[in-house]
Each structure stands twice: as structure tokens, then as C-alpha cells.
Amino acid sequence: MSALRLYSYWRSSASYRVRIALELKGLDYDYLPVHLVQDGGVQYSAAYREINPQSRVPTLETPAGVLTQSMAIMEWLEEAYPQPALLPGDAYARAQVRGLAQLLVADIQPLQNLSVTAYLRETVHADEAAVRLWPQHWIARGLGAFEALLARRPHSGDFCLGATPTLADVCLVPQCYSSRRFGLDPAAWPRIARIEQACAALPAFQRAAPEQQPDAVS
């Protein structure tokens, strides 16, 4: 049994981020699937609530204890396993990377969650057309801003900020995957598309891909 145990769902973009970070750092971990749809959602079971009271994935069990929230998990990984680094050495550059990452994980991803679209259907009584338009609107708005921020940065490498992937790239690739699920092609944003292509060529990103996970459904 590995020292790290990841509770994950193959299609969860938050879990996908953590898988990429683990793979980029070359860390061994056990994968424990948590099906977010089956039987009303395994994340709501009493057993899983004991592990993560928020009933969300990912959750990472470490020798020091249990961690939740993908950004907190990845920041811990960066401190506990600093090489290869996913944050630049310069303080300003680190802030830039964190800003890009937070745009994706705080401004876009929460609005496309299953819990949000379920609320739109069941409580707001939105029809399916409106439920489809909701994530498309927020994704397009967020990716447009992300593209504009990329345009301000000097192009000095294939990734969001330089020649190697950072936490910004780790968060961008899962959002691109989710965007396609909601009917938006990231190719509409050329800089984002180029970065996604560069990431897709790396084995760590390939191993972390949703379709490569043991609980993936075709």
C-alpha cells in the first residue's frame, strides 16, 4: 500500500488536477474510486463523509493526515515534494501562476459542478436548454479572460508561464476536458489550445487523463 491514497472520480476536474500533480512529481499513490453518480452519489455515503465531511473529491490520505480541496492538496505536494517544482522561484511569477489557477478553480469550475446543475434542474426548475447554457456561459467568460491574461505574458515557452508546466497548466488541462463535455471547444482560444497540446504530449498528463483511470466508463 502506498503512503498516499487518492479518493478520486475519473471525470472530476478537481481530481484530475491532483492526479496530474502527483504524476508530474513522480509520486506513487493508491487510487480509490468514488462514484459521483452511482446510487445517488457514493460521496454522500456515511463511510465517505467520515473521510471528507464535504462529500467531494478529491481527498488525499497522507502519512500526516487527510487533506481536502485540490489547491490545498497541490500546495502541500509542492512543499512536501518540492521537485520538480510546479511553482516558479520568483514571488511575482508564483502569484501570476496562482492567479491563473484560481481563475479556473474558483471562478469557472464551481459553476459547472454536478451539484449546481442538479440544483438548477430540481430547485430552480430550469429546462435542459437553460441547464446547458449555464456552464457554457461561465466557461466561455472565464476562458476568454484566461486567454487575455496569457496574451499579456511574454511567450517564453510552451506552457502558461515558461518552459515547464506549473499549477496553472495543471488546472487548465482538466478545464479544457470539462469544456468539451459542456459543448465548448477550447480551440476557440489559440493560446489555450497550444498549451493544452503541449501538455498532452507529456507522459504525466497522459497517465492522469480521465480515460486512463480504473473507474473510467466508456
Contacts in CASP RR format, 6 or more apart in sequence:
PFRMAT RR
TARGET T0000
AUTHOR 0000-0000-0000
METHOD contacts of the structure
MODEL  1
MSALRLYSYWRSSASYRVRIALELKGLDYDYLPVHLVQDGGVQYSAAYRE
INPQSRVPTLETPAGVLTQSMAIMEWLEEAYPQPALLPGDAYARAQVRGL
AQLLVADIQPLQNLSVTAYLRETVHADEAAVRLWPQHWIARGLGAFEALL
ARRPHSGDFCLGATPTLADVCLVPQCYSSRRFGLDPAAWPRIARIEQACA
ALPAFQRAAPEQQPDAVS
1 30 0 8 1.000
2 28 0 8 1.000
2 29 0 8 1.000
2 30 0 8 1.000
3 28 0 8 1.000
3 62 0 8 1.000
3 63 0 8 1.000
4 22 0 8 1.000
4 27 0 8 1.000
4 28 0 8 1.000
4 29 0 8 1.000
4 30 0 8 1.000
4 60 0 8 1.000
4 61 0 8 1.000
4 62 0 8 1.000
5 29 0 8 1.000
5 30 0 8 1.000
5 32 0 8 1.000
5 60 0 8 1.000
5 61 0 8 1.000
6 15 0 8 1.000
6 18 0 8 1.000
6 19 0 8 1.000
6 22 0 8 1.000
6 29 0 8 1.000
6 30 0 8 1.000
6 31 0 8 1.000
6 32 0 8 1.000
6 58 0 8 1.000
6 59 0 8 1.000
6 60 0 8 1.000
6 61 0 8 1.000
7 32 0 8 1.000
7 33 0 8 1.000
7 34 0 8 1.000
7 48 0 8 1.000
7 51 0 8 1.000
7 52 0 8 1.000
7 57 0 8 1.000
7 58 0 8 1.000
7 59 0 8 1.000
7 60 0 8 1.000
7 61 0 8 1.000
8 15 0 8 1.000
8 18 0 8 1.000
8 19 0 8 1.000
8 31 0 8 1.000
8 32 0 8 1.000
8 33 0 8 1.000
8 34 0 8 1.000
8 57 0 8 1.000
8 58 0 8 1.000
8 213 0 8 1.000
8 215 0 8 1.000
9 15 0 8 1.000
9 33 0 8 1.000
9 34 0 8 1.000
9 35 0 8 1.000
9 36 0 8 1.000
9 57 0 8 1.000
9 215 0 8 1.000
10 33 0 8 1.000
10 210 0 8 1.000
10 211 0 8 1.000
10 213 0 8 1.000
10 214 0 8 1.000
10 215 0 8 1.000
10 216 0 8 1.000
10 217 0 8 1.000
11 36 0 8 1.000
11 181 0 8 1.000
11 210 0 8 1.000
12 36 0 8 1.000
12 57 0 8 1.000
12 58 0 8 1.000
13 109 0 8 1.000
13 174 0 8 1.000
13 175 0 8 1.000
13 177 0 8 1.000
13 178 0 8 1.000
14 56 0 8 1.000
14 57 0 8 1.000
14 58 0 8 1.000
14 70 0 8 1.000
14 105 0 8 1.000
14 109 0 8 1.000
14 174 0 8 1.000
15 57 0 8 1.000
15 58 0 8 1.000
15 70 0 8 1.000
16 173 0 8 1.000
16 174 0 8 1.000
16 177 0 8 1.000
16 208 0 8 1.000
16 209 0 8 1.000
16 210 0 8 1.000
17 70 0 8 1.000
17 74 0 8 1.000
17 105 0 8 1.000
17 170 0 8 1.000
17 171 0 8 1.000
17 174 0 8 1.000
18 58 0 8 1.000
18 60 0 8 1.000
18 70 0 8 1.000
18 73 0 8 1.000
18 74 0 8 1.000
18 77 0 8 1.000
19 207 0 8 1.000
19 208 0 8 1.000
19 213 0 8 1.000
20 170 0 8 1.000
20 173 0 8 1.000
20 174 0 8 1.000
20 204 0 8 1.000
20 205 0 8 1.000
20 208 0 8 1.000
21 73 0 8 1.000
21 74 0 8 1.000
21 77 0 8 1.000
21 86 0 8 1.000
21 167 0 8 1.000
21 170 0 8 1.000
22 29 0 8 1.000
22 77 0 8 1.000
22 208 0 8 1.000
23 203 0 8 1.000
23 204 0 8 1.000
23 205 0 8 1.000
23 207 0 8 1.000
23 208 0 8 1.000
24 84 0 8 1.000
24 86 0 8 1.000
24 165 0 8 1.000
24 170 0 8 1.000
24 202 0 8 1.000
24 204 0 8 1.000
25 77 0 8 1.000
25 81 0 8 1.000
25 83 0 8 1.000
25 84 0 8 1.000
25 86 0 8 1.000
26 204 0 8 1.000
27 77 0 8 1.000
27 81 0 8 1.000
31 213 0 8 1.000
31 214 0 8 1.000
31 215 0 8 1.000
33 213 0 8 1.000
33 214 0 8 1.000
33 215 0 8 1.000
34 42 0 8 1.000
34 43 0 8 1.000
34 48 0 8 1.000
34 57 0 8 1.000
35 41 0 8 1.000
35 42 0 8 1.000
35 215 0 8 1.000
36 42 0 8 1.000
36 43 0 8 1.000
36 57 0 8 1.000
36 114 0 8 1.000
37 114 0 8 1.000
42 48 0 8 1.000
43 52 0 8 1.000
43 55 0 8 1.000
43 56 0 8 1.000
43 57 0 8 1.000
44 55 0 8 1.000
48 55 0 8 1.000
49 55 0 8 1.000
51 59 0 8 1.000
51 61 0 8 1.000
51 66 0 8 1.000
52 59 0 8 1.000
52 66 0 8 1.000
52 68 0 8 1.000
54 68 0 8 1.000
56 68 0 8 1.000
58 68 0 8 1.000
58 70 0 8 1.000
58 73 0 8 1.000
59 66 0 8 1.000
59 67 0 8 1.000
59 68 0 8 1.000
60 66 0 8 1.000
60 67 0 8 1.000
60 68 0 8 1.000
60 73 0 8 1.000
60 76 0 8 1.000
61 67 0 8 1.000
62 76 0 8 1.000
62 80 0 8 1.000
67 73 0 8 1.000
67 76 0 8 1.000
70 105 0 8 1.000
71 101 0 8 1.000
71 102 0 8 1.000
71 105 0 8 1.000
71 167 0 8 1.000
74 86 0 8 1.000
74 167 0 8 1.000
74 170 0 8 1.000
77 86 0 8 1.000
78 85 0 8 1.000
78 86 0 8 1.000
78 87 0 8 1.000
78 167 0 8 1.000
84 164 0 8 1.000
86 165 0 8 1.000
86 166 0 8 1.000
86 167 0 8 1.000
86 170 0 8 1.000
87 94 0 8 1.000
87 97 0 8 1.000
87 98 0 8 1.000
87 166 0 8 1.000
87 167 0 8 1.000
88 94 0 8 1.000
88 97 0 8 1.000
88 161 0 8 1.000
88 166 0 8 1.000
93 161 0 8 1.000
96 153 0 8 1.000
96 161 0 8 1.000
96 168 0 8 1.000
97 160 0 8 1.000
97 161 0 8 1.000
97 166 0 8 1.000
97 167 0 8 1.000
97 168 0 8 1.000
98 167 0 8 1.000
99 168 0 8 1.000
100 146 0 8 1.000
100 149 0 8 1.000
100 150 0 8 1.000
100 160 0 8 1.000
100 161 0 8 1.000
100 168 0 8 1.000
100 171 0 8 1.000
100 172 0 8 1.000
101 167 0 8 1.000
101 168 0 8 1.000
101 170 0 8 1.000
101 171 0 8 1.000
103 142 0 8 1.000
103 145 0 8 1.000
103 146 0 8 1.000
103 149 0 8 1.000
104 142 0 8 1.000
104 146 0 8 1.000
104 168 0 8 1.000
104 171 0 8 1.000
104 172 0 8 1.000
104 175 0 8 1.000
105 171 0 8 1.000
107 138 0 8 1.000
107 142 0 8 1.000
108 138 0 8 1.000
108 139 0 8 1.000
108 142 0 8 1.000
108 143 0 8 1.000
108 175 0 8 1.000
109 175 0 8 1.000
109 178 0 8 1.000
110 116 0 8 1.000
111 134 0 8 1.000
111 135 0 8 1.000
111 138 0 8 1.000
112 135 0 8 1.000
112 138 0 8 1.000
112 139 0 8 1.000
112 178 0 8 1.000
112 182 0 8 1.000
116 134 0 8 1.000
117 131 0 8 1.000
117 134 0 8 1.000
117 135 0 8 1.000
120 126 0 8 1.000
120 130 0 8 1.000
120 131 0 8 1.000
120 134 0 8 1.000
121 131 0 8 1.000
126 134 0 8 1.000
132 182 0 8 1.000
132 183 0 8 1.000
135 182 0 8 1.000
136 182 0 8 1.000
136 183 0 8 1.000
136 184 0 8 1.000
139 175 0 8 1.000
139 178 0 8 1.000
139 179 0 8 1.000
139 182 0 8 1.000
139 184 0 8 1.000
140 184 0 8 1.000
143 175 0 8 1.000
143 179 0 8 1.000
143 184 0 8 1.000
143 186 0 8 1.000
143 188 0 8 1.000
143 189 0 8 1.000
143 192 0 8 1.000
144 189 0 8 1.000
146 172 0 8 1.000
146 189 0 8 1.000
146 192 0 8 1.000
147 189 0 8 1.000
147 190 0 8 1.000
147 191 0 8 1.000
147 192 0 8 1.000
150 160 0 8 1.000
150 191 0 8 1.000
150 192 0 8 1.000
150 195 0 8 1.000
151 191 0 8 1.000
153 160 0 8 1.000
153 161 0 8 1.000
156 162 0 8 1.000
156 163 0 8 1.000
157 163 0 8 1.000
158 194 0 8 1.000
158 195 0 8 1.000
158 198 0 8 1.000
159 165 0 8 1.000
159 166 0 8 1.000
159 168 0 8 1.000
159 169 0 8 1.000
159 195 0 8 1.000
159 198 0 8 1.000
159 199 0 8 1.000
160 166 0 8 1.000
160 168 0 8 1.000
160 169 0 8 1.000
160 172 0 8 1.000
160 195 0 8 1.000
161 168 0 8 1.000
165 199 0 8 1.000
165 202 0 8 1.000
165 205 0 8 1.000
169 195 0 8 1.000
169 199 0 8 1.000
172 192 0 8 1.000
172 195 0 8 1.000
172 196 0 8 1.000
172 199 0 8 1.000
173 196 0 8 1.000
173 199 0 8 1.000
173 200 0 8 1.000
173 205 0 8 1.000
176 186 0 8 1.000
176 192 0 8 1.000
176 196 0 8 1.000
177 209 0 8 1.000
177 210 0 8 1.000
179 185 0 8 1.000
179 186 0 8 1.000
180 186 0 8 1.000
186 192 0 8 1.000
186 193 0 8 1.000
186 196 0 8 1.000
187 193 0 8 1.000
199 205 0 8 1.000
200 206 0 8 1.000
206 212 0 8 1.000
210 216 0 8 1.000
211 218 0 8 1.000
END
